[in-house]
Amino acid sequence: MDDRPGQPHRGKAVSMWGRVRKSCTRFLNAVRADMHDGRDKRTHNLFEAAAAYVSACAEDDQERIDETAGWVSPEALSFGVNELACRAVIALARERDESPGTVARALLGLPAA
């Protein structure tokens, strides 16, 4: 959630970015811990990480969110999530025969433009 004073609540999008911010912090803490104990982690593709992360968020599985947030850098995860969102909106727009803007607004519960 947006912790800045005086800012209005902006719905699920703000909640998602709050989770991303929290998960990034946990990821950085996990990386620091891994550097100290010498564990070797499997390398993950950024799109694999984004798909797993978004699925975990949709299922509200905090343990899995924390795990998948550590697979790639926060910047790579952000890029992957953005790419996944774009592809999902385009696919739904084609399926519904609507514009991507209309679909995106509907998914976020916003009124039609």
N, CA and C atoms as a LAMMPS dump frame, in Angstrom:
ITEM: TIMESTEP
0
ITEM: NUMBER OF ATOMS
339
ITEM: BOX BOUNDS ff ff ff
-5.0000000000000000e+02 5.0000000000000000e+02
-5.0000000000000000e+02 5.0000000000000000e+02
-5.0000000000000000e+02 5.0000000000000000e+02
ITEM: ATOMS id mol type element x y z
1 1 1 N 0.839 -1.169 0
2 1 2 C 0 0 0
3 1 3 C 0.886 1.235 0
4 2 1 N 0.343 2.331 -0.432
5 2 2 C 1.098 3.574 -0.489
6 2 3 C 1.145 4.168 0.909
7 3 1 N 2.356 4.264 1.47
8 3 2 C 2.515 4.746 2.831
9 3 3 C 2.727 6.249 2.905
10 4 1 N 2.707 6.949 1.784
11 4 2 C 2.925 8.39 1.797
12 4 3 C 1.704 9.089 2.371
13 5 1 N 1.925 10.004 3.346
14 5 2 C 0.779 10.711 3.924
15 5 3 C 0.118 11.615 2.89
16 6 1 N -1.185 11.717 2.983
17 6 2 C -1.919 12.613 2.1
18 6 3 C -2.22 12.05 0.727
19 7 1 N -1.778 10.844 0.445
20 7 2 C -2.034 10.238 -0.86
21 7 3 C -3.28 9.375 -0.771
22 8 1 N -4.205 9.515 -1.708
23 8 2 C -5.419 8.692 -1.669
24 8 3 C -5.104 7.237 -2.005
25 9 1 N -5.943 6.341 -1.53
26 9 2 C -5.806 4.914 -1.834
27 9 3 C -6.078 4.703 -3.316
28 10 1 N -5.263 3.971 -3.97
29 10 2 C -5.417 3.797 -5.418
30 10 3 C -5.749 2.364 -5.81
31 11 1 N -6.295 1.59 -4.913
32 11 2 C -6.812 0.281 -5.269
33 11 3 C -5.776 -0.81 -5.32
34 12 1 N -6.106 -1.845 -6.114
35 12 2 C -5.287 -3.042 -6.185
36 12 3 C -3.911 -2.795 -6.785
37 13 1 N -3.795 -1.821 -7.685
38 13 2 C -2.489 -1.542 -8.286
39 13 3 C -1.511 -1.081 -7.219
40 14 1 N -1.953 -0.239 -6.318
41 14 2 C -1.087 0.23 -5.235
42 14 3 C -0.722 -0.947 -4.339
43 15 1 N -1.69 -1.792 -4.046
44 15 2 C -1.439 -2.96 -3.216
45 15 3 C -0.387 -3.858 -3.851
46 16 1 N -0.485 -4.06 -5.165
47 16 2 C 0.487 -4.907 -5.857
48 16 3 C 1.876 -4.313 -5.757
49 17 1 N 2.014 -3.002 -5.987
50 17 2 C 3.342 -2.382 -5.936
51 17 3 C 3.879 -2.367 -4.519
52 18 1 N 2.998 -2.293 -3.539
53 18 2 C 3.439 -2.406 -2.151
54 18 3 C 4.037 -3.777 -1.89
55 19 1 N 3.402 -4.802 -2.455
56 19 2 C 3.929 -6.169 -2.329
57 19 3 C 5.265 -6.304 -3.044
58 20 1 N 5.372 -5.689 -4.21
59 20 2 C 6.633 -5.737 -4.958
60 20 3 C 7.739 -5.096 -4.128
61 21 1 N 7.448 -3.937 -3.55
62 21 2 C 8.444 -3.234 -2.731
63 21 3 C 8.858 -4.088 -1.542
64 22 1 N 7.875 -4.688 -0.851
65 22 2 C 8.171 -5.54 0.292
66 22 3 C 8.993 -6.751 -0.123
67 23 1 N 8.598 -7.357 -1.227
68 23 2 C 9.304 -8.54 -1.695
69 23 3 C 10.728 -8.209 -2.114
70 24 1 N 10.927 -7.037 -2.709
71 24 2 C 12.279 -6.622 -3.092
72 24 3 C 13.162 -6.48 -1.868
73 25 1 N 12.614 -5.932 -0.801
74 25 2 C 13.374 -5.797 0.443
75 25 3 C 13.74 -7.172 0.978
76 26 1 N 12.77 -8.078 0.98
77 26 2 C 13.048 -9.443 1.454
78 26 3 C 14.079 -10.123 0.562
79 27 1 N 13.98 -9.883 -0.743
80 27 2 C 14.936 -10.456 -1.68
81 27 3 C 16.352 -9.981 -1.364
82 28 1 N 16.514 -8.68 -1.177
83 28 2 C 17.845 -8.145 -0.876
84 28 3 C 18.391 -8.727 0.423
85 29 1 N 17.541 -8.881 1.42
86 29 2 C 17.972 -9.494 2.673
87 29 3 C 18.377 -10.951 2.458
88 30 1 N 17.632 -11.661 1.613
89 30 2 C 17.968 -13.06 1.32
90 30 3 C 19.294 -13.168 0.579
91 31 1 N 19.536 -12.261 -0.362
92 31 2 C 20.794 -12.271 -1.105
93 31 3 C 21.962 -12.038 -0.157
94 32 1 N 21.8 -11.088 0.743
95 32 2 C 22.867 -10.818 1.721
96 32 3 C 23.135 -12.059 2.564
97 33 1 N 22.081 -12.743 2.991
98 33 2 C 22.242 -13.956 3.791
99 33 3 C 22.915 -15.051 2.971
100 34 1 N 22.533 -15.191 1.7
101 34 2 C 23.125 -16.209 0.836
102 34 3 C 24.609 -15.962 0.608
103 35 1 N 24.982 -14.695 0.496
104 35 2 C 26.392 -14.378 0.281
105 35 3 C 27.224 -14.816 1.486
106 36 1 N 26.599 -14.795 2.66
107 36 2 C 27.322 -15.157 3.869
108 36 3 C 27.394 -16.664 4.083
109 37 1 N 26.386 -17.417 3.65
110 37 2 C 26.418 -18.851 3.919
111 37 3 C 26.832 -19.676 2.699
112 38 1 N 27.117 -19.045 1.568
113 38 2 C 27.686 -19.73 0.401
114 38 3 C 26.739 -20.626 -0.368
115 39 1 N 25.427 -20.505 -0.162
116 39 2 C 24.49 -21.344 -0.914
117 39 3 C 24.526 -20.982 -2.394
118 40 1 N 24.384 -21.991 -3.234
119 40 2 C 24.353 -21.788 -4.682
120 40 3 C 22.913 -21.92 -5.144
121 41 1 N 22.41 -20.925 -5.846
122 41 2 C 21.021 -20.947 -6.302
123 41 3 C 20.959 -21.217 -7.799
124 42 1 N 19.889 -21.895 -8.212
125 42 2 C 19.631 -22.148 -9.621
126 42 3 C 19.313 -20.822 -10.303
127 43 1 N 19.8 -20.66 -11.518
128 43 2 C 19.523 -19.454 -12.29
129 43 3 C 18.136 -19.573 -12.923
130 44 1 N 17.367 -18.503 -12.823
131 44 2 C 16.017 -18.484 -13.378
132 44 3 C 15.91 -17.437 -14.474
133 45 1 N 15.128 -17.741 -15.472
134 45 2 C 14.785 -16.813 -16.538
135 45 3 C 13.865 -15.742 -15.957
136 46 1 N 14.037 -14.484 -16.393
137 46 2 C 13.221 -13.413 -15.821
138 46 3 C 11.734 -13.593 -16.115
139 47 1 N 11.384 -14.196 -17.251
140 47 2 C 9.969 -14.416 -17.56
141 47 3 C 9.395 -15.547 -16.716
142 48 1 N 10.207 -16.559 -16.44
143 48 2 C 9.801 -17.638 -15.543
144 48 3 C 9.545 -17.054 -14.144
145 49 1 N 10.437 -16.181 -13.711
146 49 2 C 10.291 -15.549 -12.399
147 49 3 C 9.033 -14.686 -12.353
148 50 1 N 8.8 -13.899 -13.407
149 50 2 C 7.625 -13.03 -13.445
150 50 3 C 6.337 -13.843 -13.415
151 51 1 N 6.277 -14.918 -14.197
152 51 2 C 5.077 -15.76 -14.23
153 51 3 C 4.809 -16.385 -12.861
154 52 1 N 5.85 -16.895 -12.236
155 52 2 C 5.692 -17.516 -10.916
156 52 3 C 5.319 -16.473 -9.867
157 53 1 N 5.928 -15.301 -9.947
158 53 2 C 5.66 -14.224 -8.984
159 53 3 C 4.214 -13.732 -9.093
160 54 1 N 3.762 -13.469 -10.317
161 54 2 C 2.395 -12.979 -10.515
162 54 3 C 1.381 -14.046 -10.101
163 55 1 N 1.658 -15.291 -10.421
164 55 2 C 0.763 -16.379 -10.002
165 55 3 C 0.674 -16.446 -8.479
166 56 1 N 1.817 -16.31 -7.816
167 56 2 C 1.833 -16.343 -6.35
168 56 3 C 1.053 -15.157 -5.778
169 57 1 N 1.193 -13.983 -6.394
170 57 2 C 0.437 -12.806 -5.944
171 57 3 C -1.061 -13.035 -6.122
172 58 1 N -1.448 -13.597 -7.255
173 58 2 C -2.865 -13.855 -7.527
174 58 3 C -3.449 -14.846 -6.524
175 59 1 N -2.621 -15.78 -6.063
176 59 2 C -3.057 -16.785 -5.093
177 59 3 C -2.815 -16.332 -3.655
178 60 1 N -2.265 -15.135 -3.489
179 60 2 C -1.954 -14.565 -2.18
180 60 3 C -1.099 -15.522 -1.342
181 61 1 N -0.073 -16.112 -1.993
182 61 2 C 0.835 -17.058 -1.355
183 61 3 C 2.135 -16.326 -1.01
184 62 1 N 2.182 -15.74 0.19
185 62 2 C 3.311 -14.892 0.573
186 62 3 C 4.646 -15.639 0.564
187 63 1 N 4.64 -16.882 0.972
188 63 2 C 5.892 -17.659 0.971
189 63 3 C 6.441 -17.789 -0.45
190 64 1 N 5.576 -18.1 -1.382
191 64 2 C 5.981 -18.243 -2.793
192 64 3 C 6.359 -16.875 -3.386
193 65 1 N 5.659 -15.822 -2.995
194 65 2 C 5.997 -14.471 -3.449
195 65 3 C 7.429 -14.153 -3.051
196 66 1 N 7.752 -14.399 -1.782
197 66 2 C 9.104 -14.12 -1.292
198 66 3 C 10.151 -14.955 -2.023
199 67 1 N 9.833 -16.225 -2.255
200 67 2 C 10.778 -17.108 -2.948
201 67 3 C 11.033 -16.637 -4.382
202 68 1 N 9.967 -16.397 -5.122
203 68 2 C 10.125 -16.038 -6.537
204 68 3 C 10.725 -14.653 -6.72
205 69 1 N 10.503 -13.761 -5.758
206 69 2 C 11.094 -12.419 -5.84
207 69 3 C 12.612 -12.488 -5.762
208 70 1 N 13.142 -13.562 -5.223
209 70 2 C 14.584 -13.727 -5.11
210 70 3 C 15.229 -14.414 -6.291
211 71 1 N 14.46 -14.826 -7.285
212 71 2 C 15.027 -15.543 -8.423
213 71 3 C 15.833 -14.645 -9.353
214 72 1 N 15.424 -13.393 -9.478
215 72 2 C 16.096 -12.445 -10.383
216 72 3 C 16.2 -11.101 -9.661
217 73 1 N 16.911 -10.16 -10.245
218 73 2 C 17.029 -8.835 -9.631
219 73 3 C 15.663 -8.152 -9.614
220 74 1 N 15.464 -7.2 -8.69
221 74 2 C 14.183 -6.474 -8.656
222 74 3 C 13.87 -5.785 -9.98
223 75 1 N 14.895 -5.262 -10.649
224 75 2 C 14.677 -4.601 -11.936
225 75 3 C 14.205 -5.588 -12.994
226 76 1 N 14.832 -6.772 -13.024
227 76 2 C 14.444 -7.804 -13.992
228 76 3 C 13.021 -8.291 -13.705
229 77 1 N 12.696 -8.46 -12.423
230 77 2 C 11.346 -8.897 -12.058
231 77 3 C 10.314 -7.856 -12.492
232 78 1 N 10.619 -6.595 -12.263
233 78 2 C 9.714 -5.522 -12.674
234 78 3 C 9.504 -5.534 -14.185
235 79 1 N 10.581 -5.695 -14.935
236 79 2 C 10.469 -5.771 -16.397
237 79 3 C 9.615 -6.968 -16.806
238 80 1 N 9.855 -8.12 -16.2
239 80 2 C 9.098 -9.326 -16.533
240 80 3 C 7.624 -9.199 -16.206
241 81 1 N 7.312 -8.617 -15.049
242 81 2 C 5.913 -8.409 -14.66
243 81 3 C 5.233 -7.45 -15.639
244 82 1 N 5.948 -6.393 -16.023
245 82 2 C 5.403 -5.442 -17
246 82 3 C 5.129 -6.135 -18.336
247 83 1 N 6.067 -6.937 -18.791
248 83 2 C 5.891 -7.651 -20.062
249 83 3 C 4.71 -8.624 -19.984
250 84 1 N 4.599 -9.326 -18.863
251 84 2 C 3.479 -10.248 -18.668
252 84 3 C 2.155 -9.498 -18.689
253 85 1 N 2.095 -8.352 -18.016
254 85 2 C 0.867 -7.545 -17.997
255 85 3 C 0.488 -7.097 -19.403
256 86 1 N 1.479 -6.624 -20.161
257 86 2 C 1.2 -6.179 -21.538
258 86 3 C 0.658 -7.322 -22.388
259 87 1 N 1.314 -8.471 -22.305
260 87 2 C 0.875 -9.626 -23.099
261 87 3 C -0.518 -10.097 -22.681
262 88 1 N -0.794 -10.078 -21.381
263 88 2 C -2.112 -10.505 -20.893
264 88 3 C -3.204 -9.561 -21.372
265 89 1 N -2.955 -8.262 -21.306
266 89 2 C -3.948 -7.281 -21.754
267 89 3 C -4.188 -7.419 -23.25
268 90 1 N -3.128 -7.602 -24.017
269 90 2 C -3.281 -7.77 -25.469
270 90 3 C -4.079 -9.034 -25.779
271 91 1 N -3.761 -10.136 -25.097
272 91 2 C -4.486 -11.388 -25.336
273 91 3 C -5.968 -11.248 -24.987
274 92 1 N -6.263 -10.627 -23.851
275 92 2 C -7.668 -10.429 -23.47
276 92 3 C -8.384 -9.48 -24.423
277 93 1 N -7.686 -8.447 -24.868
278 93 2 C -8.297 -7.492 -25.809
279 93 3 C -8.684 -8.193 -27.11
280 94 1 N -7.797 -9.049 -27.598
281 94 2 C -8.109 -9.8 -28.826
282 94 3 C -9.283 -10.741 -28.595
283 95 1 N -9.26 -11.431 -27.454
284 95 2 C -10.32 -12.381 -27.126
285 95 3 C -11.679 -11.69 -27.006
286 96 1 N -11.69 -10.503 -26.437
287 96 2 C -12.935 -9.761 -26.21
288 96 3 C -13.287 -8.825 -27.36
289 97 1 N -12.397 -8.699 -28.324
290 97 2 C -12.558 -7.77 -29.442
291 97 3 C -12.761 -6.339 -28.923
292 98 1 N -11.892 -5.955 -27.981
293 98 2 C -11.902 -4.622 -27.39
294 98 3 C -10.498 -4.042 -27.485
295 99 1 N -10.371 -2.768 -27.193
296 99 2 C -9.043 -2.147 -27.211
297 99 3 C -8.287 -2.53 -25.939
298 100 1 N -6.948 -2.57 -26.009
299 100 2 C -6.163 -2.85 -24.798
300 100 3 C -6.452 -1.852 -23.667
301 101 1 N -6.679 -0.587 -24.018
302 101 2 C -6.99 0.417 -22.997
303 101 3 C -8.279 0.108 -22.258
304 102 1 N -9.298 -0.314 -22.999
305 102 2 C -10.586 -0.666 -22.396
306 102 3 C -10.425 -1.862 -21.463
307 103 1 N -9.689 -2.861 -21.924
308 103 2 C -9.468 -4.062 -21.113
309 103 3 C -8.668 -3.726 -19.856
310 104 1 N -7.595 -2.947 -19.997
311 104 2 C -6.772 -2.587 -18.842
312 104 3 C -7.593 -1.842 -17.794
313 105 1 N -8.398 -0.898 -18.225
314 105 2 C -9.231 -0.14 -17.296
315 105 3 C -10.243 -1.057 -16.609
316 106 1 N -10.824 -1.974 -17.367
317 106 2 C -11.802 -2.909 -16.786
318 106 3 C -11.135 -3.815 -15.745
319 107 1 N -9.927 -4.305 -16.036
320 107 2 C -9.22 -5.177 -15.095
321 107 3 C -8.907 -4.462 -13.778
322 108 1 N -8.667 -3.164 -13.868
323 108 2 C -8.359 -2.386 -12.665
324 108 3 C -9.608 -1.794 -12.016
325 109 1 N -10.779 -2.074 -12.598
326 109 2 C -12.035 -1.58 -12.03
327 109 3 C -12.236 -0.095 -12.239
328 110 1 N -11.626 0.457 -13.285
329 110 2 C -11.775 1.887 -13.579
330 110 3 C -12.927 2.098 -14.551
331 111 1 N -13.569 3.265 -14.493
332 111 2 C -14.652 3.536 -15.441
333 111 3 C -14.093 3.674 -16.858
334 112 1 N -14.931 3.413 -17.833
335 112 2 C -14.516 3.551 -19.239
336 112 3 C -14.09 4.989 -19.51
337 113 1 N -13.079 5.135 -20.325
338 113 2 C -12.552 6.483 -20.641
339 113 3 C -13.439 7.196 -21.617
